[in-house]
Amino acid sequence: MKHTDGKTGDKVPRPISSEEAQRGEKAPDPVLENPDPDTEAVDKVITPTSVKEQEELTRQTKKRLAEVDEKTRH
């Protein structure tokens, strides 16, 4: 891939500047590429967002467990 081909190498379109956004201009590229069915499952597993979501769920579960444990002690 050459630097001048306009592709960023990921699934995010070329961002527009805040000035372009204020004028109501839209991004020239599609919002996102369609996921590749061959790699979609792996992509979902290794996505940082999913890791953060799992960490948040774990934190919430531990908090609830601690609350229940505290109630059972009293």
C-alpha positions, 0 to 999 in steps of 0.5 A: 500500500502506498501512502498516497492511495488514500487508505489508512490500513484500518476500518476507520474512514478518513476523518474530517476536520472540525471546520468541515464538520461545522460546515456540515460536510460528510466524510468522503468514504463509507463509515465502516467497511463490512467485516470480513466473515473469515476474521470477524470472530477473532476481531471481536475477541481481540477488540480493545473495547470488548476487553474494557467491557469485560473488565467493567463487568468483572468490576461490577460483579466483584462489587456486587459480590462484596455487597452480598458478602457484607450483608451476609456477615451482618 
